[in-house]
Amino acid sequence: MAKLILTHEVSGLGAAGDIVEVKNGYARNFLLPRGFALTWSKGGEKQVEIIKAARLAHVHASIEAAQEQASALQANVVVLKVKAGASGRLFGTVKADDVAKAVAAAGLGAIDKRKVELPAHIKSTGKHTATLRLHDDVSAVITLNVVAG
């Protein structure tokens, strides 16, 4: 097991500044090469405090922006044009990336596709909902109007 200090948020593992223990291969092949973590050392404890302080300052600044964006997203209906047959059945499904691009095209801000949660596979035209995790404490449920185009 390798003991690491996370420098970025890693889904399912932790947030920046957390000290985690992971398998050696995961650390060596994924976290360290991508810069998501540093190897833990006694001197690294100082870095943990610096990372946590920076994350805390960023959280306070971004929670207000996330709340503003959430209210704007919930007030609007996002139109998503997809290829569909005559009966309204889609050729494929709507993916999180499609939702993120539609939100950006509607002028409602940039959303990371990893922050989009679709409740089920969307395979037909009509109104559907999706949840966007804008912040740890802020989520927005948006209405998608899937139309043939």
N, C-alpha and C positions, 0 to 999 in steps of 0.2 A: 504494500500500500504506500502511496505517495502522499505527502502532506503538502498542500498548496494554498496559496493566497489568491483568491479570485480578483482579477482586475476589471472584469466586465460581468454583467448578469448572464448566467448560464441557466437556461430553462431546466427545471427539475433538479438543479444542483445548489444554486444559491445566488446571492447578489454580490456586487463589487465590495471587497473588503472582508468577505467571509473566509474563514480558514476551514478547508474541507480535506477529507481523506478520500482518495479515489484509487482505483487500480492503476498500476504502473503503466500499462499499455494505453489507457485512456488519457493519462497525463502526458505521456511521451508522444503519442500519435495525434492527439486532438487539441487538448487545452494549451500546452506550451507552444507548439508551432504557430497557432493562430493568435497568440498573445492574450488569451483569455485568463491566464494565470501565471503566477511566478512561483518558483520553488520556495518553500517555507524555510526561514532561518530565524535565529534569535534577533538578528538585525532587521529582519523583515517585519517584526512587530511594529516598528516605527512607521513603516509604509502602510500597515493596516489602519492605523489611526488617521493618517493623511487621506487615504482612500475613503474611509468612512466619513470624515469631515466634508470632503468634496461631494460625496453622494448625498449627504444630508442637506448641504446648501443647494444642490441641484434639485432635490425633491421639493423643498419649500418653494422654489421659484417655479417649478413646472406644475405643481398641483393646481395653482390658480389658472394657468394657461390650459391645462387639461380640462378643468371644469368649464371654462369658456367654450372650448372646442366641443365638449360633450353637449352643451346646450344648443350650439349651432347645428350639430349633426342630428340631434333628435328633433329639431324644428323643421328639418327638410327631408324630402323623400329623394333618395338617390336612384337615378334611372340607370339601368344596366342593359345595354343592347347586346344580344347574343344571337347566334344562329339557331333557328328553331324550325320545326316542320309546321305543316298546315294545322295540325291539331294542338299546337302549343307546346309540344314536347321538344326539349332541347336536344341538340346534337352534342352530347357530353353533359358535364355538370358545371355549375358555377363554383369557381375556386376562390380561396382567400385573396389571391393575387388579383383576380378580376374585380373583387369588391374594393380593394385598396386603390386600384387604378381608377375605378368609377368615382370614388370619393374625391380623389385628386382632380379628376376631370370636372367634377361639379364645383370645384373651387372651395372645398371645405377643409383643406389642409392635407398634408402628406401623412399617410398612415403606413406603418410597417406591416407587411402581410402576415408576419408572425403574431401580430396583435389582434387579428381578425378571427373570431370564433363563429363558425356556421353551425347551427343546431342540427341540421341534417343535410343530406345531399339535395341540392336544388336542381330539379330536373324538368321543371315546367315554368311557363311564363306566369306572371301574376305578381302579387305582393307577398314578400317574404321578409323575415327579420334576421338580423345578424348583430352580434355583440362585438364591440370594439373595446379592448382593454387599453385605455389611453395612459393609465397610471396605475400603481398598485391599489390605490383607493378609489379610482375613478373609472367607471365603465359607461359606455353609451350604447343603448339599443337603437339601432337605426332601421328604417324601413327601406327595403329594396323593391323597386318596381322593375321586374325583369320583363323586357319587351323584346319581340323579334325584330332583328334589324339587319 
